Amino acid sequence: MIMKKNFFSKSLMAFALVFVSVGAFAQGYANRDENGNIVRGPYETNKFTDNVFVSAGIGTNYYMGEDDFYRTFKGRFGLGLDLYIGKWFTPTLGLRFGYSGVNANGYTISADANYVTGQVADGIYKEHFGLMYWHGDVMWSMTNEIWGYKEDRIWNLAPYVSAGWARSYNCDLNSHDNEWVMGAGLYNTFRLNDRFDATLDLRGLMSPSHLDGESRDHLIDYMASATVGIAVKLGKSTFKRAITELPNYAPYEEKIAALEGQNAEQVKANEGLEAQNAQLRNQLANSQAQLAKTQQELADKTSAVAVFFAIDRATLDKRQLTVLKYYVKTILEANPNKTFTIIGSADSATGTPEYNEKLSEKRVDYVYNLLVKKYGISEDRLIKRVDGSANNQFEEPALNRSVVIK
């Protein structure tokens, strides 16, 4: 038992050193933008057949059972084999299903244990049994999560948790046992090219102690495995970042600037028409009252505005804040007796309905607080409404990441 505890203490220290070294190694392979900042998601949802991989590995199993500490370290190694099929749903989250085996060795002081194959010393017996472990693993790509997804990164590390059904057996002795098993591991991939990776899989498992054919004082046995192999990527093997910027308004701004230039030229050309302007001034004076009335009616009819957010954001950039300020000055303050509704939405092309509902609520609260706290609009004049992604009005997804005031 002392040897078993020392083994796991050393294993924990080894895993800790691995995680510390990840920072020094993988930081140099971080995905950075032109400003040197690490680039992370969001990424577009992939198809079911995209980012699928199959892998095979061979190595060794090291079983730690009831009495295994009685004999030498090397005598407990067995043949290890891994076969998997898996899929990465995002650059950081994946699932895989597979088989692990093939056999394991150990020692016991019980001559009548199920898998005893011979005596190696006085009162100590050799155990040998076949092993099948069918399981599913939930994988988290730590390198992609911390340093951003990068398709040509040489090394990636994915810790995972594992659970499944294990069967031990010895056909010559006509013995077998079935148990539920769980564990954790580190899945390392080393990029060879666009389709192939070399793999190093380090795994630790816990099982009921009877898996090796005997159970007396202890409830749990342990097994460590290490395999090296090849993984083949099927279908589309990369991820595409979702659009995170608003539509490009530069062409429209250029047209507005051109029209303003034409207008300036027209004003200059009209400087010589002072006589006609005098008549217009007289007509203008007679229509001031009618103009004021028309302006008020126009304000009442054209009281809607939309401000747009970047994907997965609940704050406005400087341009959209300027639009909101202009709306406050021209519409809200011009209609002091009118009640306005603030409607928040998110695009249905990204995110779940539940997440979009919460994101829309944050956007509504953000605009509501600006109107009340920054511009002094009375709370009695404002009504909040959250649409989420259920009532998208525009075909362009970016236009549905908005708050509408009307």
N, C-alpha and C positions, 0 to 999 in steps of 0.2 A: 504493500500500500504506500510506503514511503517513496518507492521508486516511481509509482504512478503519479503521486502529487508533485514530485520533482519534475517529472516529464511535462506536466501541464504548466507548471510555473515557468519553465524554460520556454515552452511554446508561446505563452502569453507575452513573455519578454521579446521573443522573436517577432511576433505579430506587431508589437508596439514599435520595434525598430523599422519594420517594413513601412508602417504608416508614416513614421517620421521622415523616412527617406523619400517617400512619395513627393513631399513638398519640394525637396531639392531637385529631384529628377524631372517631375512633370511640369514644374513651373516654367521651365525653359520651353515647353511645348504648348504654352497657353495660347488660346485664340484671342488675339488683341486687335482693336481697331486702330485707325491712324493716329489716335491720341494716346495709345499705349494702354487703354482700358480693356479689361477682360470682357469678351462678348459672350453673353448667355442668351437663352431663348427669348421669346417663344418660337416654336417651330411648327410648320404645317403638319396636320395629321396625315400619317402615311396609310397606304392600302394594306389589307390583311396579308398580301403576299410580299410586301416590301420588308426589307431589313430582317429577313429570315436567315438563320444560319444552322448548319449541321456540323457536328464536331465529333472527333474520335481521339482518345488518348490512352496511353498505356503507362503503367508505373507500378506502384507498390501500395499495399495495405499493411498497416501496423496495428494489430489488435491488442487491447489491454483489458483482459478479463479477470476472473476471480483470483487465479494463482499465477498469473503470467510473470510476476516479478521474481519467481523462484529461479528463472534461468536467464541465459544471456540475451542481450538486446537484439542481436542479429537473428536469433532463432525464431523471432515472431513476425518476420516479414512474409507477406503473401503477394501473389500476382494481382495487380490492379488493372481494370479496364473500364473506360468511360465511353458511352455512346449517347449523343444528345441531339435534339432538335429544339430550337428556340427562336425567339423573336424579340427585337427591341421596338417597343411601342413609342418611346421617345428616346432622345440621346442619353437619358439617365435611367430609364426604367425598362426592364426586360423580364421575360419569363422563359424558362426552358424546362423540358421534360426529358427524362432519359433513364438509362440503366447504368449501374455501377457494380462491379464484381472484381475478381473472379473467385478468389479464395482467401483464406486467412489461416494463420497458425497460432498456437498458444501452448500453454502448459497447465497442468492441473495436478492436485494431490488426490483426486478421486479416481480410483481405477475403473469405476463403473460409469463415468461421465459419458455422454452420448457419442462424442467424437474422438475418443481416445484411440490412437493408432499404434501405440507401443510405449514401452518404458524406457526412459533415458537416464534415470538414476534411481537410487533407493527412495521409493515413495513419491517419485515425480514422473508424470506421464505426458507424452506428446499428444497434442490435439491438432487435427487438420480437418477443415470443413470448407465446402463450397459456399459461395455467398452471392445472392442476387439482391440488389437494392433498386427498386423502381420508385422514382421520386420526382417531385416538382421543385424548382428553385425560383425564388424571387430575387432578381439581381438589381443592384444599384451601382451605376457607373460613377465612381467617386471622382475620377479624373475629369469627366465631362461636366459633372455638377460643380466642381470647384474651379476648374480652369477653362470652362467653356468647351462646347463641342468643336472638334477639329478632325475632319475626316482623314487627314494624312498623318495624324499623330502616331508615332512609332509604337508607344506602349500605352495601354489602358488597363486600369485596375477596377474590378467590379466585385466588391463584397456581396455575399448572398446568404440567404437563409434557406434551409432545405428541410423537406419533410416527405415521408413516404412509407412504403411497405418493404420489409426485408425478409428474405428467406435464407436460412442456413440449412445445409444438408450434407450428408455423406452417404452416397449410394451404396458403397461397399458395406457400410454398417446399417443400412436401412433406417437411417435416422434423419429427422428434419425438425425445423422450428420456424414459426412465422411471428414476426413482431412489427409494431409501428416504431419508426425511427425518425429522429430529427437531428439537425446539426447546422453548421455554418461553414463558410469557406471564403477563399479569395480566388477569383477567376482573373488570370492575367492573359492578355492577348498582345502579341508582337506582330506588327503589320509587315507582311511580306510583299503584297501588292493589293490591287483593288478588290480582289476576290478571295485571297487566302491570308490567314493569320496563323502563326504558331501560338500554341496555348500552353500555359502552366496553371494547373488547377490544384490548389491546396485546400483540403477539406477535413473537418473534424466532425464525428458523429457520436451521438449518445443513443444507446438502446437498452431495453430491459436486459438484465444480466443473463437470462436464460438463452440468449441468442447463440452463445458458444456451447450450448448443451449442458450447462450446469448453473445452479443458482443456490447459494447458501447464505452468506452473510451480507452480500451487497446487492443493491437494487439496480445499479446501472453499470454497464460496460461502456468502453470508449474505443473508437477506432479512428486513426489518422490515415489519410490517403494523400498521395502526391502523384499526379500523372502529367505527362507532356504529350502534345498531339498537334493536330491540324484542325482548323475551323474553316469551312467554306461558306461564303456569303451568297445567298440566292436572291433573285429579284433585284429591285432597286436597293442599293446598299448605303445610300447617304440620306441626310435630312436637309430640308430646305427651310431657311428662316422665313417666318411670316413677315409681311410688310408692316413696318413699325412707324412709317411716316405718313403724314397727310398728303393728299393729292398735290401735285405741283401747280401752284397758282401763278408762277412766273410769266407764262405767256399772256395771261389775262392782265397782269399788272403792266406788261409792256404795251398792250393795246390801250389801256387806260392812259398811260403816259403819252402815247402818240396822239390820242384824242385831246388831251390837255394842251399839247403843243399846237395842234391845229386850232384849238379854241383861242389860244393866246394870239395867234396870227390874225384870227378873225376879229378879235377885239381891237387889235392895232389898226386893222383896215377900216374899222368903223369909227375911228377917232374923228374923221372928217365929216361925219353925219350928225353934227350937233343939232342942226335945225329939226331933223326928224326925231332926235332924242327928246327935244323939248316937248313935242306933241305926245310922245310916249310917256313922259313924266306926268303930263296932265291926266292922261288916261289911267296911269298907275295910281295917282292920288284918288281918283274917283272909285277905284276898285279895291282899295285897301281893306275895307270891311268884308267884302266878299271873299278876298284872298284869305283872311284870317279864318273865316268860317270853313273854307275849303280845306285849309291846312289841318284843322281840328278833325274834320270828317276823314281825311286821309290817314291821320294818325290812328283813328279808331279802327279803320279797316285794314291797315297794314301794320298790325301790332305784333307780328310773329317774327322771330329770329332764331337761328340755330348756331350754336358754337360747337366746334368739333374737337375731339380728344384723340391723342395717339393711342394705339392698341394697348390694352391692359393698363391704361393710365386713367387717373381720376383728377388730374389737374390740367389747366390750360396753359398753352405757351403764350408768349408775348403778343403774337398776332391775334389770337382768339380773345385774349383779355382786352385788346383794343376794340374789337367788335362789340364785346359786352359793354364796355364803357360808353361807346357811341350809342348803343341801344338805350342805355339808362338815360342818357342826356336828351335823346330825341323822342323817346316814346314813354318810358316809365314816368319821368318827371313832367312830361307834357300831359299826362292823363292821371292826375292825382286821385281821382275817384274810381279808377278802374281796377278790377282784380285780375291778376295774371296767373296762369298755370305753368309750372315748371315740369317738363316731361323728360325723364332720363331714359336712354336706351343703349344697347350694346349690339354689335353685329353677331348674327347667328352663324357666321362662317368659322368662328373660333370660340373655344370655351364651351362649357356645359351650360344648359339653361339655368341651373342653380347658381353657378358662378357668375353668369351674366346678370342675373337678378341683383346680386350683391354689388357688382361693379356699377350697375346703373344707379343703385341707391346712393353709392358714394359720390357719383357725379352730380346727382341732384342736390345732395347735401352741400357739396362744394360750391355750386353756383348759388344756392339759397343763402349760404353764409356770406358770400361776397356781396350779394344785393343788400342784405340786412346790415352787416357789420361794416362794410367798406363804403357803400353808397347811401346808407340810411333809409332804405326802402322799408316801410312798415310791414311787419309780419302778417298783419290782417289783410294785406293786399296780395299775398302770395299763397298759392296752393301747390303742393308737391305731388307728383305722380311718377311711379316707377313702371316702365314697360318691359325692362330686360331685353331679351332678343325675340320676344314673341310677336311684336308688331313692327318688324322692319319695313320701312317705306321705300327704301332706295335699293337699286340693283348693285351699286358700288358698296362693298362692305364698309369701307372707311367712312362713308357718309352716315352710316347708322351708329357710329361711335359718337353720339352727340347728346346735347341737351337742347330742347326746343322750349322757347318761352312764347306763350301766346295768350 
